[in-house]
């Protein structure tokens, strides 16, 4: 991945009547500075979820989509279109929590995405400043100066728009490490207007989230389920996703849930979740190993007992029983050997 051209503008908070300061030319950056900027811009985009630019009516009406499409068609348009992007971002900076900062528009070449070598456009905003000290030699001694600047290891807001699947809204990776409150998600929701890319990663992630929520919330509302049984269902669900290449909702229901009345409730829970969250849960899709790995931490089969003990359940719930005597509640655990 290589930076081909770059420009920067200062975008203030419109609500606070801060200024929008626009540059009129591309940045002239040394090779050393380009290397640091490349780390700053690209390091946060490791194994990222992919999104698409969208619009409630038509993606062609998404302003960011319009401007980046013009740049992809003619990279020499980067400066003029970056001004439009900065003005658009400024108009949306109305929430009092939004910080002013530098807004970079960068053209990248030689990007490797899903086996393709393509160009990309990066949109970045730096809002947080760190204090640095600089030690200088002066008159046989040293002096220390305090300076303020951007930490290249802390990208506040970023977006990589890859020049592929244009008709669907491009392939987009997003970073937003500040203003996480719902009312201040202007970077993703208002400026970029991104939605999930319907690929196997998101299908797997959505299905695993659904299963986890059903076991921990929906199941207990309708049936009496012990913590041990809940732990077993979580373990069996994870096993299903780990050992199968393909997800089929009927196979999952029969293999993991098993009981007809619970399967019926699972289907109802699935339909309600789809309606409430505006998601389409596919009946069948290829399972993404990356999504399974990322969701593993949410499927830990753990029974937490006050602040004293945690019991990790990996299999047969019949080997653990719950009871109570004059001393309090307790679990009895059966095993063949210990290690």
N, C-alpha and C positions, 0 to 999 in steps of 0.2 A: 504494500500500500504506500502510495506516494502523494504528498501534497503538491498539487499543480498550481493553484492560486488561492488567495485568501484575502478577505476584507473584514473590517471590523467597524462597528458603530456603537455609540453609547445610548442605551435605552433606559430612560428613567421611568418613574411611576407617574402615570398620567393623573391618577387620583390625587396625588400630592403636588401636582403641578411641577414635577421635575422635568428636565429638558430631554428632548430627543436630539442627539448630536450625530449628524450623518457625515461620513467621510465621502470624498468624491473620487477616490482612486483606490486601486488595489494596494495592499501592503507590500513593501519591499523588505523582505526578511532574509537575514543571513542563513547560511546552511546550518550553523550551530543552533540558532533560534528555531529553525524549522524542525530540527530533531527534537527539541524540547516540546514544541507545540504538538508534534505528532504523538508523543507520549501522552500529553495532556488530553488530546482529543480522542485518541483511540483506545487507550488502556482500559477504560471502564466497559468497553464493549467486548467482553469475552464470550461466554456462552449465554447469549441474550435471547429472550423471547422475541419473536418477530411479530410486527403489527402491519397494518395498512393505513394509508391516509383514506379518510372517508368523508361523507357528507350525508345529511338526512335525506336529501333528494338525489343528488348525483355527485360523484367524486370530482367531476369537472368543475363544480362550483366551490370546491375547497381552494382557498386562496393559496395556501402553501403548495398544493398540487399544481396549480397554474404556474406559479413562479419557478418552481424547480423543473417543471417540464420544459419551460422556455430555456432554462440554463442547459439542460441535457441536450436539447436540440442545437444550441449554440453556446458553448462554454464561455465565449467572449462576452456574453450577456450577464455574467456573474455579478459584476459591480452594479449595474442598473437594477437588476432583479433583487439584489441584496437590500437595496434602499427600500423597495416595496415590501420586502419581508420585515425589515426593521420597523417600518411605519405600521404594518399590520400588527406586529407584536406590541408596539407602543399603545395602539388603540385598545388592546385587550388588557393592558396593565392597569386595571382600575381597582383591584382589590388592595386595601391598605397594607396587607402582609407581603405584597410583592416588592422585592428589592430591585433597585436599579443595578445595572451592570453592563459589561461589554458583551456585545452580540456579534459572534463571528459567523461568517458564511464561508465555507471551505469546499473547494473542488478536489476530489481525490481520484487518482487513477490506479489501476492494477490492484483492485480489491478482490479478494478471494471469498466468494460466498456460495456455499452449496455446490462446489466444484466448478463454479463459473468465475472468470476473470472479467470484472466489469468496473465501470466508473461509479462514483457515489458523491452525493452532496451532503456535507455535514453542517448542521445548525447547532450552535453552542452558545450558552450564556453563562458568564462567570459573575456570580453575585457576592460570594464570600471572599474576604481579604484576610490574609494572615500577616502577622508581624514577623519580620526577619531582622537579624543583626548582621552588620557588615563590619569586618575588622580591617583597618587600613594602616599601613606603615606611614608614619609622619614624624619628621624631625628626630630621628633616632629612637622613636617610641611608637606606640600604637594608639589609635583612636577607634572607638566603636560607635557606629551610627545605627539608628533604628529605622527600618524601612518597611513599607507596607506593599504587599504584592499578592499575586495569585499563586497558590500552591499547585504545582502541576500534577500532583497526585490526588487532587480533590476537584473533580468536575461537578459543577452544580447541576447544570441542565444540558442535555445533549441529545442529538438525533442524527442518525445515519440513514439516509435515504438512498437505497441501492437501485441502480437503473435496470430493473428487471420486473416483470409482471406489471407493466405500466397500466394496463387497462383495469387491473383490479385495485390500483392505488399504491403501486410499488411495494417493495419489501423494505420494512422500516424497523430499525432498532432504536429504543428510547431509553434515556437515563433521566431521572428526576430525583435528586437527592435533597431538595429543599422544598418548603411549602407543601408538605404532604397532606395538609388538611383538605377535606372535601371541597370547601369553598374556595380554595386557592390552587386547585389543580388546573390552572389556566394553560400550562405548557402542553399537557397531553390532551386535555379535553377541548379547550377553546382554540388554542393556537394551531396545534397539529391536527386535532380531530382524528385521533387514531382509533382503530378498533382491532380486535384480535384477528390475526391471519389464520384462516381455517385450514390448518395443516395438522399432521398427525401429532405434533407436540401439543398443540392446544386441545385437540380432541382427547388425548390421553389425560392431560392435566385436568380438564373439566370433568371427565368421567371419574377420576380418582378423587377429586374434591367432592363430587356428588356422593360417592360411596362413603367417604369419611363422614360427611355431614349427616347422611342417613343413619349410619351406625351410632354416631354420638348424640344425635338430636332426634331425628324422626322416629327411629326405632323405639326409643324409650318413652315416647309420647303415647304409643299404641300398645306396647307389649311390656311385660315385666322381664327385663333382661339384666342379668347380673353383670358385674364388672368383668368377671372371668369370661362370660359368653361374649361380651362386647370386645374384649381383647382377642378372643379367638377369631371373631369375624374380621377384625382389622388385619390380623396375621394372615388369614386365608385370602382376603382381598389382595393384599400385597403379593402373596404367593402367586395368585392368578395373573397379575400384571407382569410379574417377573418371569414366569415360566411359559407365557403364551406370546406368540408374535402378532396375533390378531385378537381384537376384542369383539365379542358378539354378546349382546345384552342377554339373550336367552341362555347361552352357555354359562355366562357369569351368574345369572340368577339361579340356575339349577345346581351349579357346582358350589357356589359360595353361600347363597341364602337358603336354598333347599326347600324350606317350608312354604307351601302354596299361599297361605294367608299373609306371610311376611313378604313374599314376592309381589303379591297384589299391592301391599302398602308401599313397597319400594317403587313400583311403577307409578303409583299416584304421587309419591314424593318427587319423583323424577319429572313428571309433567308439571307439577306446581313450580318446581325450581326453574324449569325452562321458561315458564310464563313470567315468573317474577324477575328473573335475571335477563330475559331476552336472549336466551341461548338455545341453540338447537343441539340437543344431545343425540349424536349419531348412534344408530343401532349396531353398526359395525364399522371398524376402521383398523388400520395398522397401528400397533402399539409402539410408542416412541420410548426407547430405552433411556434417553436423556430426561424425558419427563418423569419416568418412573424413578430414576435416581434422585431427581430434584424433589420429588414428593415423599421420599422414604421417611424423612424426619416426622412427617405428619401421621404416619401409620405405626408409630411405636405402640406396642401393646403393653401398656403400663398401668398397674393399679397403684395409686398413690395413697399411702396410709399415713394420715396426719403429716408431720414433718420428719418422721422417724424412718420409714421404710418405703421402698419402691419394689413392687413385684413385677418382673418382666415375664409375660406369658407368650410362648411361641407355638403352642400346640394344643393338645387335648385339655379342654376345660374341666373334664371329669376328674383330673388329677389334682384339682384345687377346690376345696369346699369352704364355705363361709359359715360361721356359727357365732354363738354368744353365750357367755357364762357370767358368773358373779364378778369376774375381773374385767369384763368388757368384751368387745367384738374381737374375733380372731379368724385367721385363715389357716386351714390345714392343707399342707402340700405333700403329695406322694411322689416318690422318685425311686429309680433303681440304683443309680450310682451318682457320686459327686466328683467334681474335678477341681 
